[in-house]
Amino acid sequence: YGYSTNEGHYTERSGSLVGGVSNDKTSITVALDYHQHDAIYMDKRPYTNPIYGTYSSPGVIDIYDNTTGDDIFYVLKPGLNAPAVVPGGQTIDQLVASGQYVQTPDDTVFQRLNLSKGQTLIQYLKRYSAMANFEHKIFGDHLTGFGDILAARTSTWSQLNAQPVVPYLLDPWVTVNVFGYDSYPPPAGTNYVPASAATNPFNTNWLDQGQATPESNPGYGDGSGYAVAVRNRFIEHPRVYQNDSDLFRVTGGLRGDINEDLHWEAGTTLNRATLHYTNPGVLNTIALNDALQNGTINPFAIQQAAGAFDGVVGTAFVNELSTLNSFDFKFTGTPFELPAGKLGFAVGASYTRETLSADPDSGSLPNSSGTTTGWANATTFQAFNAERDVGAYFGEVSAPITSAKQNIPGFYSTNVDFAIRYDKYNGKVGSSTTPQVNLSWLPVNEELKLRGSWGKSFLAPQLASLYGPISSGASNSINYTTLGGVNKTKVQFQATGGSNPDLKPTKAKAWSTGFVYTPKFLKGFTASIDYSQIEQTDIVSVVPQATIVQDVELKGTASPYASLVRFNSPNGGVVTGTGQISSHSTQSVFLINNLVNLAGTKVNSTDINLGYKWNTDSVGKFEVNSTWTWYNSYKLQLIPTEQYYDYAGQSSTNAGTVPKWRTYTNLDWSFKGLEAVVGVTYVQGVTDVTDGGANSAGFVHVPSFTAFDVALSYDLGHLSANKWLDGLKVTIGANNVFNKMPPLSPLAFSDTNADIGTYGGAVGRLLYVNASYKF
């Protein structure tokens, strides 16, 4: 049991029970496991409270002048719930003059609603699992049966603030000539307030700017008219994301010995996983539009009448099923003796059948333009059903070249391992042959071991990445600079993303070299250093949304990402020049962000491990271990037309946080049943460069991070007081003793202001007690 001393009452609870029985022929082990931890809301941590990221809050309107290009925000005067509606309507100037609306700067509107109170930083989790495995000797070691059964249930939930609602005030002229729709009313799925609605405070003639004839290029702002976006958010109805999953796995097989040097094994595994996803808090588009038209919901108002959301707020869901069934066979042995020892080998083959399907509710299905018609501005989800077969063959040889018994100077012991694997996927993924070579060399004795490896690898795209759904919804919070030099922070656009059936496998090649040193003159000391270079190509990922926005805003059609931006819908107008993202309403900018094969990474790193153990009769046993990771370089290339950029020592949207070096050191002391441990994590400071690469900006220093963990244990068996206490061990401890919070990196991590993953999570100080009992 553990709990955090910070706000939010975060707790962790876990328990397990493992037991078994065996005799000369049969052994059975059963394990039960339980784990649960609470959610943490953003307002409970100082680096995410306050956090701003929206222009959509109750009482805000956004008016875009199609003639001048001016985009101005107005906010209801404090004390008012909604603007007054008078016969014939009013202009915005009249509403300002009468004291109902106040013209407000963009950044003030943006910081009007603190989102931290309605959004989780860590999701809630509860997991139960049970496992049983067995082994039975049918004919001694010549034939043995084995298997296991696993069942697990996991439930999670997280929360976002209520859905932003941005209906436009429309009449026939504005619909066709300002927004470019074919006719009035706009297509199904569009949230709008008809100018004839009883809640509309504006004059229709002002809205049209007196125009009655079509523009030459509707929807592209070459004429007149006002686009009035009514920005709101029904705060009392947050969006909740619930996942309930069940996993069931059965494994069984036979293995045996042909003789003492040759062995075989055959087995099969059946996996079945189901996921029931529900999303309470979404808004029914048809019901919302009906409520906007008949006045049940007043989008200009801060508070709505009782019962206004009946039938409007609903729950989206998706049911998913995944199966993975496989059969494998391997043959291993040490068939003959070489001068330095026995040759070892392994050969084998496997066949795997994988399926994945999903069935969403009808409201989550996308329309022909890629947006949802059922749930307003919510994430869409396509139904799909995919499958594939995978065949694989492998072989490995381990050959001792020299050994101590040969007494060859400089070659005390030398060993070479060579492995090769062939994978064949049906469909477009294709096949690959990947080799691996490992070399170990002890030149003088067992004190110093030199080692090296070289190999290639192949990673097929996941089935969901190839054939899964395309979804649409809000983008990440994005920081960018407009063509005019204005810094925009935490802006959200519309976005689509998901699978790509044309994905290619990710490929890599790597080599490493290093040594392990255990000197006899310093008993208990061990040192190892490994240097490695890894190069990956065709990595399956998405171009960071912030990179798309910044590059297209400044370069227009010259940007390699220009095709990834559309206006008004995912299939709408294309980019024709620079500065067009900032000149459109955020709700009309769509980022096309499907999975693609990015160019690659080149990582050059060094790993260092130091350890020392020493015993004393008077004060006990001591052990110290220290692990260091150093990035000599961490180069990333987003797309093949871009050069590689080094992200080592930086924090960025493109690559996350890549400290030049980080360490973990622990000191362990034990004496007569008492054990104490102190651990220290250190992460070197980095520079926040916003997106990174070609769009590096900001250059904010992110300080180093140091956190201490302590634990104290006692094994009650050392008391010899009672046989029932002999197997009991109790530990009390504290993780992150000094409650060190992640350092701020607000440009690269605009959603949370800090990289929680790199710096030990969001919990902060966690006090815990652990008890284990063996009998």
N, C-alpha and C positions, 0 to 999 in steps of 0.2 A: 504494500500500500504506500502510495506517495502522494504528496500534495504540494502545491506551489504556494509560497508565501505572498505572491503578488495578487492583485485584484483578479476577480473572476472565479475564485473557488475551484480552480482546476485540480482534479485528482486523477490518479492512475490506480487501477486495481487489477490484479492478475493472480491466477492460481493454476497449479498443475498437479496431476497425480499420475505417477508412472509405476507400473508393477508388472511382474512376470513370473512365470513358472517354467521349469525345464527338467528334463531327465536325459538319459543317454541318447534318446532318439529325437525328442521333440522339445522345442522351446517356443513359448508364446509371450509376447510383450503387449501390454495395453497402455495407452496414454490418453489422458483427458486434459484439455487446456482451456483456459478462459482468460480473456483480456478485455479491459474496458478503459477508455479515458474520455474526459469531458471535452466539450468544445470551448474555445477561447474566442471572445469577441474582440474586434479591433480596438474598441474604446477602453479595453483593459490593459493596453500596453502603451507606453509613452510615445514610441516611435510611429504608432499608427493612430494616434488620437491628438489632435483632430486630423482627419484625412479628407481631402476634397477631391472631387473628380466628376462633377456634373453641372451642366447648365439647367438641368430639368429638376425643378423643385416647385412646390405649390406657389402660385401667384406670379409666375414669370411668363412673359411673352417675348418673342423674338421676331422683329419685323425687318424683312429684307426688301429694299427698294430696287426693283428690277431695272429702273432707269439709271440710277446713280451707282448701284452696287453697294450702297451703305447697308450695313447689318447692325441693328441697334437693339439692345435689350431694355426692357421696361419691367419694373417690379411694382406690385400693388403697394399702395401706401400702408404703413403699419396701422393696424386697427381695423382695416377693411377685410372682409371675407371674399368679396367679389365686386367687380365693377358694376355700376348702375347701368341698366339697359333702358334707353329712352326711345320713343317712337322715331323712326327714321335713322337711328344710330348716330354715332359721332366719329370724328377723326381721332387719331392718336394725339394730335396737338390739343384737341378739346379735352380729351380725357386727362392729359397732363395738366392743362390749365385749371381744370376743376378739382385737382388734387387727388385724383384716383390712381394714376400711375406716375412713377418717378423714373426718368431715364437713368440707367445704371451702367457703369463700366463693366466690360466683360469679366474682368478678374474679380470684381465684387460679387457678381452673380455666381461665378464659379465657386466662390468660397462661402456661399450662403447656406449650404446644407452640409453638415458634418455626417459623412457616411459611416463613420466608425461604429456607431451604435447599432446598426442593423446588419453588420457583415461579420462573418466568422473569419478568424485568422487561422485557427486549427479546427478541423472537423471533429465531430463526435464519432467514436468508434466503439463497437462491441463485437467480439468474436468468440465463438465456441468451436471447438474441434475435438474429434475423437479419432484415434488411430489404433489399429491392432495389426501386428505382424507375426508371422509364424515361420518356422522351419522344421521340416521333418525328414529324417534320414530313412529313405525307403529301403535301400540296399547299402547301408553304410555310407562311405564316402563316394561310392560308385554312382549313386543316384540319390539326389536330395530334392525335395519339393520346397518351394518357398513362396511367400506372398504377403501382401498387406492390403488393408482397407483403410481409407481415410474419408471422413465426412466433416465438413466445416460449414458454418454459417457465419456470415459477416454482415453487419449493418452499420451504415454510416449516414450522417447527415451534415450538411453545411447550409449556410444562409447568405443570401445577398439582399441588398435593399430592394424595396418595391420596384417593379418594372417602370422604367421611364416611359412616359406617355407624351407623345409629341404630335397630336392631331393638327392638321392645317385647316385654317379657315378658308373655305372654298365656295365659289359660285361658278357658273358655267364658263365665264370668260377666263378667270384665273386658272381653272382646272386645265383648260386646253392651251392657253397662250403663255402662262407662266411656268406650269409644271410639265407641259408637253404631253398630257394624256390625250387619247383619241377623242374622248367625249366625257360628258358629265352624266352621272356621278363617276368618280374614278374607279379603277378596277377593284374587284373584291380583294380584301386584305388590307386596303389602304385606310388608315385611321384619319378621319376628317370631321370637321364641324361644318355643316351647311350654313351658309350665310343667313339662311332663313330661320335658324334655330333661335328659340326664345332667349337663350343665354348669350347670344352674340351682341356685344356692345358697339360694334363698328358699323359705319355707313357703307353700303354696298358700292355706291358711286366712288367713294374714296378708295375702296379696296381695288376697283378696276382702273383708277385714275382717269375715269371718264371715257375709257376706250370701249369700242363696240365692234371693231373689225379685227380680224386675225393678224398676228404678227407674221413676219416673213420666215422666221425660224423659231417656232414655238418651243418653249422650254429652255432656251439658251440665252435669255436675258438681253435680246437686242431691241426690246420695246419697253413698255411700261407695265405697271401693276405691282401690287404688294403681296409678298408671301408672308403671311402671318402664322408663325408656329406657336401654338399654345403649349407651353412646356409645363408638365406637371408630374407628379409621382404620388401615388396613393400609399402613403407611408405605413398605414396600418395593415397593409397586406404584403409583407416581404415574400421574396421567392425562396423556397426551401428545396434543397436537392437531396433526395433520399435514395439510397442504394441498398437493396437487400439481395445478397447473393448466397447461393448454395453450391458447394463443390462436393462431388462424390468421385472417388478414384478407387479402382481395384487393380492390383498387380498380382500376377501369378506366373510361375515358371518352374523349370527343372534345370538342375545343373549336376554335373558328374565328372568323375575322373576316369579317363581311359587307362592311364597308368600314372605313376608318380610325376611324370613330366608333361603330360598332355591333359587338358581340361576343356570342358565345353559348358555352355549355358544358353538356354532359350527362354524367352519370357514375353509376356504380353501385358499391356497396360491399357485400361479403359478409363477415360476421363469424361465427366459430364458436368458442366457448370451452367447455372441459370442466374440471370440478373433481372430483378424487377426494379426499374427506376421510376420514381414518381417526382413530380415537380409542382407542388402546391404553390399558389400565388400568382399564376399566370392569368391573363385577361382574355376572355372570349371576344374575338374581333367583332363578330356579328352583334353580340349582345352589347358590347361597348359602343359600337357605332349607333345602334338603336337608342341607347341611353344618351349619347351625345346629341342625337337628332331630336329626341322628344324632351330633352331637358332634365331627365332623371339624374344624370351626372353633368355638372357644370365644370368644364375643364378650366375655366377662368378662376374658379373658386379654390380657396385653401382647404376648407372643410366641406364635406358633402353631407347631404341629408341622410338620416337613418334609413337603412334599407336600400340605399342607392346602388350597392354592389351585389345585391341579390341576383344570382344568375350570371354575373359578369366575371367574378373571380372564380377560377376553376383549377383543375389539376391535370397536367399533362403526364403521360407515362410512356414507357417503352419496355417491352419484354424481350429479353435476349437469351439465346441458347448457344452454347459452344461445346463441341465435342472434339476430342483428340484421342484417337485409338492407334496403338502402334504394336508392332511385333519386331523383335530383334533376336539375333543369334550371334554368338561369338565363340571363337575357338582360340585358346591360349596355351602357351607351354614354353618349356625350355628343352628343346629336342636334342641338342648335342653340345658337347664341350668344346670351347675354343681355348687357345693357350692361356688366355687371361681369365677364363671363367665361362659360364654357360651363356649361350645365345638365347635371348627371350624374344617371343613374337606374339602377336595377336592379330586375328583377322575377324571380320564380322560384317553383317549387313542388317539393315532395318527397313521397315515399311511403315509409313504413317499416313493416316487418313484424318483430315481436319475439316470441320464444318463450323460455320458461324452464321447466325440468322438473327434478325431483329424485326419486331412487329410493334410500331408505335401507334398511339391513338390517332384517330383521323384528323384531329386538330393540329397535330405536329407535322403533317405532311406538307411539303413545299408545293407551291403552285408553279406554273410554267416559267415565271420570272425568278424562281428560286427563293421566294420569301413565303412565310406562312400565311395562310388565309384563316386558319382556325384560332391561333393564339396571337394576340397583338404584340409584334416586335419581339416575340419569344424565339428561342432556338428551335429551328426546324429539325426534322429527323426523317430520313427516307427509310422505308422498309427495304430489306435486302436479304438475300439468301446466297451464301457463297460456300465453296468447298474446294479442296485440292488434295492431291496425293503427292507424297514425297518418298523417294527411294534413296538409300544411301549405302555406300560400301566403304570399308576402311581397312587399313593394314598398318601395323607398327612393328619395328624391329629394334631391339636393344642389344647392342654389341659391345662387350668389354674389349678394349684394345690392348690395354696393359693392366697389370695388377701388382700388388705388393710382392706376391710370391715370385714374380719374374726378376725383381730386383734390378730394374732398368734405371740408371741415373737420370734424374729430371722427369721421369714418367712413373711416379709411384703408383698412380692409378689413372686410367683414362677410359671414358665411356662415351659412346655415340648412340643417340636414339634418332630414328627416322620414322616419320609417320606420314601417311597420305590418306586423304578422304575424298570421295566423289559423291556429290549430291545432285539429284535430278528432281526438279519440280515440274509438274505439268503447268500448262499455260505459258505466259510470257516471261516468267522468271527464268526458266532455262536451267542450265546445269553449271557445275563448277568443280574443278579439281584443286584441292588446297594441300600443299606440302608443309611439313614442319620438321626442323632439325634442331636437336639439343646436344650440346657438348659439355662434358664436365672433365676437369683435369686437376689432379692433385700432384703437383710436381715433386714434392719432397716427402711429405707425410700427411697425416690427417689434419694437421693444423691449418693448412691453407688449401682452399678449394676454389679454383677458377671455373667460371661457367659462362656459357653463351648460348644464344638461340636465334634462329631465323625462321620466319614462316609467313604464309599468306592465310587470309581468312575470307570468309564469304558469309554474308548475312542476308537472307531473303526478306523482302518486305512482309510485314504481318498481313494476315488475311484481311483484317479490317482496314488496313492501309490501302490495300488493292481494290477491294470490292465493297467496302462499308459505305456508310451514308455520307452525303454532302449536307452540311448543316449551315444555317444562317442565324445571325444574332448580332449582338453588340461586339465591337472590337475590344481589344485591351485598352487601358488608359495610355494615351500616347502624348509624349512631349515632342514638339517640333517648332521650327522657326519658319515663319511665312516668308514669301518672296520679298515682302516689304520690310523684313527684319523684326517682326513682332514675335515674341516668344509665346507660344501657346502651350499650356501645361495640362496634362491629364484629360485630353480630349478623347471622346469616344465616337467612332464612326460606325457604320454598318459593315458587317463582314460575313463572308461565306468561306467555308473550308471543309476539308474532309479528304476522302479517298481519291486515288488516282490509279486506274488500272494499268497505266503505262510505266509504273515505277520499275526501276531496275534494282538489282541487289546492291547492297553496300559491300565494297571490297576494301581490303586493307593488307598492308605488308608491314612487318615489324621485325626489328632485331634488337637484341639486348646483350649486354656483357657485364660481368661483375665478379665479385669474389665473396667468400665467407672465410673469416679468420678466427680461429679459436686457439690461441697460444697456450702451450702447456706451462710456460713460466708464469702466466697470470691466470690461474685456475678460476673458472666461472665467467670469464670474459668472452664475449662474442661480438664480432663486428661484421657487417655485410654492407656492401655498396653495389648498387646495380644502376647502370646507365642504359636508357632505352630510347629508341626512336620509332614512332608509329605514324604511318601515313594512311589516312582513310580517304576514299573517293566515293562519290555518288551516295553520300549520306542522305537518308530519307528524313526530311524535316520540312519546315515552312520558312519562307523568307520572313524575318521579323517584321511585324506590321509597322513599327515605327520607322524602320529603314525604308519601306515602300513609300510611306507618306512623305518623309523628308526628301527623298530623292526625286519623287515625282513633282512635288511642290516647286523645287528649285530648277529642275531640268526639263520638266514637261515631257514631250515626245522623245527627247534625247535620253531619258532614263530607261535603263533595261527593264524597269518594273512598270512602265507606262501601261502595259496591257493588263496589269493587275488592279487598275482603278477604273470604276464605272460610276456613272451618275444616274440617280433616280431609281435604279434597280440593278441587280447583278448582270442583267443583259442590256443595260441602258447605254447612254452616250459615252463615248470614249474621250480620253484626254487629247486636247488639241493644242495646248500651250502651257506655259509656266504659270504658277500662281493660282491654278484653278481649284485646288483642294480648299484653300482658305477662302475662296470667293463663293463657295457653295455652303449651304447649311450642312452641318455634320450629319443630319439625318438622311441627306440625299447623296452622301459619298459612300460607295460600296467598295470594300477591299476584297479582292478575289485571292484567297489565301489557302489554296489546296496544297496537299502534300506534293513535294517535288524532290528530285535528286539534286541536292546541293553539291557544290564542287568538292569540298573536302577539308580535312585538317592535317596539320603536320605538328606532332607533339614531340618535344625533346625534353626528357625529364631524368632526374636522378633521385633514387630512393636510398636512404641511409638508415640502418638499424643498428643500435648499440645496446648491449645488455651486459649486466654484471651481477653475479650472485656470490654472496659470501655468508658463511655460517660462523657463529660464535657460540660457545657453550654458555656464556654468562648472560647475554642479552638477546639471543635468538638469531633468526635468519633474515637477511636483507636481500632484496632484489630490485634493481633499477633497470628500466627499459626505456629507450627513447627512439621514436620513429620520425624521420624527417623526409619531406617530399619537396623537391626543388624543380620548378619549371624553368629550364633553360630558355625555352621558347614554346609558345602555344599559338600557332598560326592557323587562321581560319580564312577560307575563301567561300563566300556565300554562293556565287554563281560562277560558271566558267569564264565569263567575260570580265570578271573582277580579279584584281591581284590579291595575293595573300597578305593579310595584316596580322601582326603579332599582338596578341591580347594578354600576354603574361604581365602581371602587375596591374591589371585593369579590371574594372567592373563595368559591364556593358549589357545592353539589351541583346546584342548578337551572341555573346559567348557566356554571359553570366559573370560570376566572380572568379577570377583566376589569379590567386596570390602567387607571387614569385616563390615563396616557400611557406610551409606550415609544419608544425611539430606537435607531437603528443608524447609526453614523458610521464611515467608513473614510478613511484617508489613504494615498495611493498615490504612490510615488516611483520614477522610472525614469531610468536613465542608462547609455548605452553597453552595452545588453544586460542590465544588472542592474536588477531590479525588486524593491521591498519594499512590503509592504502590512500595515497595522495596522488592525484593525476592533474596534469597541467596541459591545457590546449593553448597553442599560440598560432595565430594567423597574422601574417605580415600585412601591413597597410597597403592599399591599392589606390588607384585613381579612377574616379567615376567619369567615364567619357561618353555618357549617354548611349547612343546606338553603338558607337565604336566603328573601327574601320575608316572608310572614306568619309563617314558622317560623324566623326569624333567631335565632341563639343562639351563645353562645361568645365571639364578638368577639375572636378571637385575632389579634394583629398578625403579618402575614407581611412580613418585611423586603424591601427592594429587592434587585435582582439586577444584577450587573455582570460581564460576561465579555469577555475580550480574545482576539482571534485575530491571529496573525502568519504571514507567509509571505515567503520570499525565493526569487527565481527568477533563472536566468541562461540567456540564449540563446547557445549555443555558436557560433552563426554569426558573432558579433562577433569571435571569435578569429581568423577567417580562417586557421585552422591546417590544416584538412583538409576537402575538399568533402563527405565523408561525415558530418561533424559539423554542417554548415551548417543542417540542419533540426531539430536536437536542442535541446530546452528542458527544463531540470530545475528542479523546485520542491521545496523542503523547507518544512514549516510546522507549526504547532501551533494547533489549535482549543481554545478555553477554556484558555489558557496557565496560569492560576493555579488550575486544577482546581476552579472554583466549582461547588458542588452546588446543586440546586434548593432554595429555602427551604421550610421545613416548613409545610404547611397540612393538619394531620392531621384536622380536622373535616370539611372539604369533600371530601378525598381519602383516605378511610379505608383504601382498598386499598393505597396506596403511600406515604401520609403527605405527598406532595408532588405538584404538578402538573408532570409531566415534560415534557409537550408545550409549555407556555408558556415554560419556562425552558431550552430548548436540548437536551432529551433527557437520557438516563441515562448516557451514555458518560463525561462529564467530559472531562479533558484527552485529546486525541487528537493524537499525533505522526504525520506522514505525509510520504511522498515521492511525487512525481508526475513522470513523464517522458513527453514527447510528441515525436514525430518526424514531420516532414513531408518528403515527397520527390516 
